[in-house]
């Protein structure tokens, strides 16, 4: 029974990593669609999110079966509960990528009011945070989980810079207010993705130590 449980848990970990990779991909696709004003790619983001939602449900159901049939205790129980929390954060990241795609479709072929430099940089950092937080989970590495918080600070700094720049642009030229606001929404979505990655880091610390902490 113990061997079977370990195999089932290993299978859950594989699916969790797959979901994480899908989330990283959807973030990348949504930002590239924006930068290239590729409306077809933006529409594909919706389909990608559907697949993420399906995998979340699959993982959740498998976790519930493990809890019901194996009745894990202590560390194993924390591992499963952590997986269930992580997939929720990952699913919400996918939702934020969909929000970015929505803005891209709304902007359409309208010329961008500024070159996109900071927004793609935020996206890359956010993707790296997702990867690092899941790596921390797989390795049960508290230090790696805490490092995610430092990356979150960098994302917050970029968002503040974007906010300040776009606000100044709107004051100077009111005709760009709509698009500038939409770009601010995208920055906010990326900032929230980074926050969810930080949540995963906190959940990893709980899994390892049994203590609930805020690392940012």
Secondary structure, DSSP 8 states (H G I E B T S, - for coil): -HHHHHHHHHHHHHHHHHHHHHHHHHHHHHHHHHHHT-HHHHHHHHHHHHHHHHHHHHHHHHHHHHHHHH---HHHHHHHHHHHHHHHHHHHHHHHHHHHHHHHHHHTTS--SS--SHHHHHHHHHHHHHHHHHHHHHHT-HHHHHHHHHHHHHHHHHHHHHHHHHHHHHHH-GGGHHHHHHHHHHHHHHHHHHHHHHHHHHHHHHHHHS------
